[in-house]
Amino acid sequence: MSSAIAAKTMTQTWQRLCTRADLVPYSGVAAWVETPEGPAQVAVFYLPGQAQELYALDHHDPFSNANVIARGIVGDLKGQLVVATPIYKQHFRLKDGQCLEDDSVRLRTWKVSFKSDEVWIEA
């Protein structure tokens, strides 16, 4: 069975993604995960000291059609943690991927957590 077929028959499971040392505080890093639909690029954001320290969103920016979300600027917009895309500057909420400028656009999100110093994602 090819890996593409195997990926499409998988159910969501927790996968080791990287280590805490691979993350950049208050910024994003891009990673590759296997999902039931096939491989996907995710943007993982690490906000140490926040109530929720890790967030994972699609790395693909639907407005520019480029994989750049991890390179966006993390900030607070009207009390909501967001990432501003580096190309056209749309803001996506980290907690649910909702675009603040366009209610019809939402990035996929994943559950992500630390297990000791390892980062695990449910994909």
C-alpha positions in Angstrom: 0.0 0.0 0.0 1.4 3.4 -0.9 1.9 6.0 1.8 -0.7 8.2 0.1 -3.3 5.5 0.4 -2.2 4.7 4.0 -2.5 8.3 4.9 -6.1 8.5 3.6 -7.2 5.5 5.6 -5.7 6.8 8.9 -8.0 8.1 11.7 -7.0 11.1 13.8 -4.2 10.2 16.2 -1.7 12.0 18.3 1.7 12.4 16.6 5.0 13.6 17.9 5.7 16.8 16.0 8.9 18.4 17.4 10.5 19.4 20.7 10.2 22.6 22.7 13.7 23.5 21.6 12.5 23.6 18.0 9.9 26.3 18.8 10.5 30.1 18.7 8.8 31.9 21.6 6.1 34.3 20.5 6.4 33.2 16.9 5.5 30.4 14.5 7.2 27.4 13.0 6.0 25.3 10.1 5.7 21.5 10.3 4.4 18.6 8.2 1.8 16.2 9.6 -0.1 13.2 8.3 -3.8 13.6 8.4 -6.7 11.3 7.3 -7.0 13.5 4.1 -3.2 13.2 3.4 -0.2 15.3 4.3 -0.7 18.8 5.6 1.5 21.8 6.5 0.7 23.3 9.9 1.9 26.5 11.6 2.6 26.0 15.3 2.7 29.0 17.6 4.4 29.0 21.0 3.3 31.7 23.5 5.1 30.9 26.8 3.4 32.3 29.9 -0.1 32.4 28.3 -2.9 30.2 29.7 -2.7 28.2 26.5 0.9 28.1 25.2 0.5 26.2 21.9 -1.7 26.7 18.9 -1.7 24.9 15.5 -3.3 26.3 12.4 -3.1 25.6 8.6 0.1 27.0 7.3 -1.6 27.8 4.0 -2.9 31.4 3.5 -6.0 31.2 1.4 -5.7 34.9 0.4 -2.2 34.7 -1.1 -2.4 31.0 -1.9 1.0 30.5 -0.2 2.3 28.5 2.7 3.3 31.4 4.9 1.1 31.5 8.1 4.0 30.5 10.4 5.9 33.5 9.2 3.1 35.9 10.3 3.2 38.3 13.2 1.6 37.2 16.4 -0.3 39.8 18.4 -3.4 40.8 20.2 -6.3 42.4 18.3 -9.2 43.7 20.4 -8.3 41.2 23.2 -8.0 38.2 20.8 -4.7 36.4 20.1 -4.1 36.5 16.4 -1.6 36.0 13.6 -1.3 38.6 10.9 -0.5 37.0 7.5 2.8 38.3 6.1 1.5 39.0 2.6 -1.9 40.7 2.8 -2.1 41.2 6.6 -5.4 39.4 7.3 -5.7 38.4 11.0 -6.6 34.9 12.0 -7.6 34.0 15.6 -5.2 31.5 17.1 -7.9 29.7 19.1 -10.2 28.8 16.2 -8.6 30.0 12.9 -11.3 32.5 12.1 -10.4 35.4 9.8 -11.3 38.7 11.5 -11.7 40.5 8.2 -13.7 37.9 6.4 -16.3 35.8 8.3 -16.5 33.3 5.5 -12.8 32.3 5.9 -11.4 30.1 8.6 -8.1 28.1 8.8 -8.2 24.5 10.0 -6.9 24.1 13.6 -5.5 21.1 15.4 -5.2 20.2 19.1 -1.6 20.5 20.1 0.1 20.0 23.5 3.3 19.5 25.3 4.2 16.0 26.7 7.3 16.8 28.7 9.5 18.7 26.2 7.9 17.1 23.1 5.2 18.8 21.0 2.3 16.5 20.1 -0.5 17.2 17.6 -3.8 15.4 16.9 -4.0 15.0 13.2 
